[in-house]
Amino acid sequence: MTTNQDVRSPAGDMPSRLSNILNSKYVLERRLGGGGMAEVFLARTVGVEGFSRPVAIKRVLPGFSENPQFARMFISEAQLTSRLQHSNIVSVFDFDRDSENQLFLVMELVDGTDLSGLLATGPLPFSLVIYLAIEILRGLDYAHEMPINADGVQGVVHRDISPHNVLLSWEGTLKVSDFGIAKARAASNATASEIIKGKPAYMSPEQARGRPLDGRSDLFAVGVMLFEMLCLRPLFAGNTLEDILAQLLFDRIPAPHELRPEVPEDLSRAVTSLLARDRELRTPSASAAIAALVACADYPKDGREELITTLSQRFAGRAPVRARDVAHLSPTDQTLVVRSAAPPVAAPARRTITASGDHPRPGPNGEFFDIYLPPDRRRRWPWVILASLLMVGGAAGALVARERSPNPTAIKRPMADEATPTTPSGPAGPDVTVTTPRSPQPSRPPATDGNADTSASSAPTGPGSAPGRDHAPPSHVPVPRIQAPAPKSDGIREIHL
């Protein structure tokens, strides 16, 4: 049960008719709330050596506890729901009667609020709505599929799903409470108006008509809550019970995106399927409803963290501050914590983090952050530096070894006084041998051979010609063979034509 309900006893925290100790095992701290069938108290266990733990105790009112038919059904349902062990269902620890012969249940205490309290704070992000619905459906899927006995009968139907029975902890968990209570109340001699008082807006059509129920009845109630979270108003609302039942049984049920166009169509379709009046056309199981919600484009990446952030912002005076949301209390604290001023917005705040010892910078929403680096992390830096030096040394050694190794592709360069013959590539023609490099040639007397004059005069001498050894003779001029004699001692080379 949640510890933050707004209902209080008119006589104070503790009714005068109750002792603050139940059966020498539980100490009642204060009254949390109540309804037409039971009251809920914050309590703690009493154990040896000072052992104690907080619990919630739901004590049935005297008029119901004295009803034999109700008592039998309540005991049967309590035994059954005590077998429900799931992270999305409030656990039942104990069941007994007190000194005044009144029935009471000892249940898990959920420190937080309920879904109705969260809805009262304003619109929720679509991703958070999907997360809340999936968590509710996971608990219901476990209960609907749980085997009961060897006869093949299985499943527990809640019958009373509503925002008041969906509890949200400050740590981002969701739990469904009060399994089986509605069935026990229906078994009593209470009138129909007493049975459905306060909850007809979340009933399924078959439940309102008094027909046998299965898990699909709970799915209709989940669809009604989804519609309310998306459209920001109840699906069925009226001043009287007759008005609500008339809407439930006969009025057209609109799709969520018809009333609020910004609702995504894939999410609207999933809700509409849960709200089919004919249960044969309704989503067949809780697991199928989960699959439809997971396929939505707004499926959250981290729904639990989003719920924690939303609760801490919208219930700033009640939600406890986590360790990482406060400043350091001691310089020896090794926990990563921050100093923050949470902005009153629905979306999680982006955070700017600076190293410990630096002047903190404000984030985009005014928050400040300090990181304390634990000593064990500081000791890792020498090893990181040593590993980096080893990597750099290995790379340098590889480069040195590569420079010293012989290069098979290296070409021996000729000496300055050697002539390297180079044969030009191209089509077959006169045999030409060119020597490089060349030394300046001495002046020679003009040739007397006619053939030599013809060869010399065939070289182009126009302004566009490039004089020297790089000029190629025309293909139609025969080029004689050029032979280079052995170099003389004075380094001057002589070419005979």
N, C-alpha and C positions, 0 to 999 in steps of 0.2 A: 504494500500500500504506500501511497505517496505521503510525504510528511508535510506537504504545503497546501492543504485544502483550507478553504476560507470559512467553513462552517465551524462554529464554536458553541459550546454549551452555554445556555443562558445563565447558569449558576456559576460559571467560571470554568477553569480548565478541567476540573474534576467534578462530576456529579456527586452530590452529597450521599446518594443511595449506594454508591460503589465504594468498596474497600480498595485501597491502592495496591493490594497484594492479592493475586489469584493463585490459589492452591499451593502457596508457598514456593512457586516456581517463577512467577512473573510479577514485576513491579510496574504498575501503570504510571506513566509520567504525566500525560495530558491527553485531552480529547482532541482528535484531529478532525472528525466530521461524523456525519450520520445521515441516515435516510429513513424510509418508512419501515425497514425491516431490521436494521442493525446499526450499531455505533462502532466507530473505529477509534482506537487509542494507540498512542505511541507508548511503547513499553520496552522493558529490558528483562533479559533472563537473569536469574539468581543462581549462581553456581558456587562450587567449592573454590577456595583460595582466591575469592574475589572475581571469579570468571563472570563475564557479563557481555551480552551482545544486544544491540537494538533490534526490536521486532515490532510488527504491527499486529494488534489483536482486534479482531472483529467479533463483537459480542451481540448475539441475537436478542432482540427486545423481548420482554416477558410475554407479550401476547402470542408471539410465534413459538417461543420455546415451550410453552405449555400446550401447544397444539400437537397431539400425538402423530397425526398424519404428516404434518410439516416436519416434526422432529425425525421421524423415520426416513423421510426423503432427504433431509439435510445431512443426516449421518451417512446415508448411502453415497450421496454426492461428495461428501467430504473425504470419504475413503477412496473414492475414485479419483478426485482431483489431486489427492496427495501423491498419486503415481505420475502426475505430469511433471517431468523433469526436463525443462527446456529453457534456453537462455532468453526466450521471449515470452515466458509465462511466469507469473508470480508463484513462487513455491509455497506449499503448505507444510509447516513443520509439525504442528500438533493440533489435536482436537480434544475437547474435554467439556465438562460442566463445572461451573463454579459452585461456591457454597450456597448460592441461591437457586441452584438447579438451572441456571441459564447456560445455553450452548455458546461456545466461543471457539474461534479458529485462531491459531497462531501462524502468521504468514511472514514472508520476506518483506522487509522494509525497503521501499524505494525512495531514496532521498532526492526529491525533485518536484515536479508538478505533473499535471495530467494534460491530455491533448486539448481539452476544453479551455484550460488556462492559456495554452500557447495560441490557440485560435483567437482569443480575445485581444492579443497584442497586435494583430494586423495580418496582412497578406504574407504568405510564405513563398519562397522560391520554388519553382516547379521541381527542381532536383530534390529539394528537401521533402516535398510532398510525396514523391515517388519512393524515397527512402523510408519514410514513415509507413506508407502503405505496405511495402514489401516486408518490413519487420513485423507488422501485424499479421500478415498472411503467413509468414513462416511459423509463428506460434500456432495459428489456426490449423495449418497443414499438419503439424505434428499431432495436435489434438484430434483432428478428424481421422487420421490414419492410425492412431494408436490402437493396438489389439486389446480387447477387453477380457474375453474369456475363450475357452476352448470351443465354444459353439460357433465361432466364426463372426460373432457380433463385434464390431469394432467402431471406434470413433466416439468422441465426446463433442456434442454441440454446445456452444456457449449460450446462445439464445438471448444474450443481453449485451451485445457489442454496441458501444457508444463511446464518445470522446471521454466521458468520465471514467471509463474502465480501461483506458489506454494510458499507462503511466510512463513518464519520461524522467530519467535520472539526469542529474547535472553532468554525468560522465558520458552521456550520449547513448545510453541503452534504452530500449523500449520493451515494456512488459505488459501483457494482457492479464487483467485480474478478474476475479469473481466468476470462475467457471462453475457451472452447476447451480449457482444461487437462484437463478430465475426459474429453473425447473422445480426446485424445492418450494419456491413461493407459489408456483402454479398448482402444486399439489395440496396447498392449504385451502381453507374455506374462504379465502379472501374473494371479494367481488372482482369482476373483470376490470372495473375502473381502477381498483387498487393495484391489480397485477401489472397493468401497463402504464401506470401513472408515471409521467416524466420520461418514458422511453418509447412511446408509439412512433415517434418520428424516425426511428432507426429500425423498426420492425420490417420483416419481409411480408409480402402479401399473404403467403400461406400461413404465416404465424398469426397475422391479424384475423384470418378466417378460422383458426383453430385446427388446422390440418397437421398431420405428422410432419416432423421436421428432419432435415438432414443438414450436412455441412453447407449446402448452397444457401440456406437461410442466413448463415453468418456472412457469406460473401455479399449478399444484398446489403447488409448493414455496412460492410466495408465500402461498397460503392456509394452509399449515402454519405459517409464521412469524407470520401474523396471528393464528391461533388461539393460539399460544404467547404473543404479546404481550397478548392479551385475557384469556385464562384463567390466565395465570401458571404454566403448566406445559406440557411438550411434549405434542403430540398423540399421538405414538407413542413409547413408552418401554419398555425391557425390558433384562434382564440379558444377553441373547444376541442375536446377529443373527437367529436363527430367530424369537425372540419378536417382534422389531420387524417383521420381514417378515410374520408371521402377522397382526399387528394392521393393518398397512398393506393387506393383501389381503383380509381377511375380517371383521374386527371392524366394528361399526357406528360411524360417525363422528358424534358428537353436534354439535349446533349450539352455538356459544359461549355463548348466553344460557341454555342448559340447565344449564351448569356454573357460570356466574356471572350471576345474574339481572340485575345492574345494567348489563350490556352492552346497548346499544340494539338493538332488533329490526331496524332497517334495516341497521345495520352487521353484525349476525349473519347476515342473509340474504345479504349480499354475500360474506361469508367462506364460507358454506355452498355457494354456487354455485361457488366456486373449488375446493372439496374434493370435487366429484363424482368418483367412481371411474371412471365411464364418461366418457371425454373428449368424447364427442358431446353429453353433457348438461352439460358444464363450460362456464364462461364462455368464449366463443369466442376472445377476443383481449385483449391488455393494454389497448387503448384502451377496450374495453367494460367492463373491470374498473375502470378509472379513472373512467368515467362513473358507475358504480354507487356508488363511494366519494364522489365529489363531491356526489351527491344526498343523502348522509347528513346528518342534522340537526347532527351534531357536526363537520362540515367546518370546518377551522381558518381563521380570518381571516388569521393570519400564522404559518404553520407553521415557517418558518425561524427567526424570532425566538424562538418557543417552544422549538425544539430548542436554540438557543444558550443560552437561560436554563437549561434542564434540564441540559445538559452542564456549564455553569459551576457549578451548585449541587451536582451529584452527583459531579463530579470536581474539586472545589475545589483540590486540591493539584497537579493536572496540567494543567487547562485554563488557558491564558494569560488574563491580565486585559486586557480591551480598554481603549483609551485613555479612553473615556468612563466607565469604571468605576474610575478612580483619581483622586487629587487632582491639582491643577495643580502642575507642576514649575517653572513660570516665570510671572511676572506678565505677560510679553509673549506668552504662548501664546494663540493665537486660537481654539483648538479648544474646542468645548463638551464639557467633561468633568465628571465627578462623583466624589465620594468616597463609597464604598458599602461596607457590610458585608452580603454576600449571605446571606439566611436559608436554612437547609437545608430548603426546601419545594419542591414540584414546580411550583406555580403561580407565574407572574411576580409580583414584588412591585410594588405601587402605589408611586408615588414622589411625595414632596412636595419642590418645588423652590423655592428662595428666590433673590433677586437677589444678585449678587456684592457683597460688603461687608456684607451683613446677617448676623446670627447664624443659622447653619443650624438648621433644625428637624428633628428625627428623624421619619422616616416611620413607617408603621404596623408595620413589621418591623424597626425600629432603624436603617435606613439614613440616611445624611446626603448632602446634595447641595449643590454649589456651582456656580453658573453664572458663567463669565467672559464678559462681553459684549464682543465684538471692537470695536476703534475704528471700523471702517467702519460698524458698526451705530449707533454713537453719532452719527456725522455725519449720519445720516438725520433726527434729531429736529428740527433747525432747519427743514428743508423741511416736515415735518409740521405744525409750529406755524404757519409762513407760510401753508400751504394752509388751515388752520383759520381764521386771521384773515381771509383773503380770502372764505371762505364766510360768516362772520359779517357782514362789511361788506356783501356783496351782499344778504344777507337784510334788513339794516337799511335799505339804500337802497330796496329794494322796498316796505317798509312806509311810508317817508316819501312816496314817489311816490303811493302809494295814498291817503294822507291828503290830499294836495294836489289830487287829481283831483276835478272836480265830480261830485256824486252826483245822478243823474237821478231818483232816487226820493225826494229830499228835498222836504218840503212847507213852504211858507212859513208861518211862524207869524204870527197876527194881532197887531196892536199892542194895548197894554193898553186903549186907549180906543176900539177898534173892536168892533163887535158882529158876530159870525159867525153867520149864519143856519144852522140845522141842521134838516133836515126828517126827522122820524122815519119809519122804514120800517114797513111793515105794510099792512093792508088799507085800501082806499080809504075815506075818511070825511071829516069836516069838515076844512077847510084850517086847519092850525095852524102857526104860525111861532114858534119859541122863540129868544130872543136870549141869547148867552153871551159873556163873563161878565156878571153883573148887579151893579149897584151898589146900595147900600142905598136903598130907596124912602122918600120923605118921607111923613109921615102925611097922610092925606086925609080929608075929611069923609065920612060915610056916604052912599052913593049913594041917590038918590031914585027911580031907575028901577026899576020892579018886575021887569023882566027881569033887570036886573043883580043884584037881591037874590036872585032864584031861582038864578042861576048861582053866586053866592057861597055860598049856603046848601047847594048840592049837594055841596060838597067835604067829604070825611069828616073828622070831628074826633074820632074815638074814640082810645083809647089805643094801638091797634095801627097807627094811621096814621102815615105819615112826612111831616111837614110840609115844605114847600119846593117847589123847582122840579122835584125828581125824582119827585114824585107824579103818576101818570097818572090822569086822570079816568075814571070809569066810561064804558063804551061807550054806555049808554042816555041819558047826559046830553049835550045839544048843547053844543058848545064854540064860542064866537064867535071870530072872527079877531082876532089880536093883532098890532098893527102898532107897530113901534118908530120914533119920530121921530128926526130927526137930532140928534146930541148937542149940548148947549149948551156954551157956553164955560166954564161953571163945572164941567163934568164930570159934572153930575147929569142922569141920564136920566129922562124922564117918559113914562109909558105911558098912553094914552087908550083907554078901553074903550068 
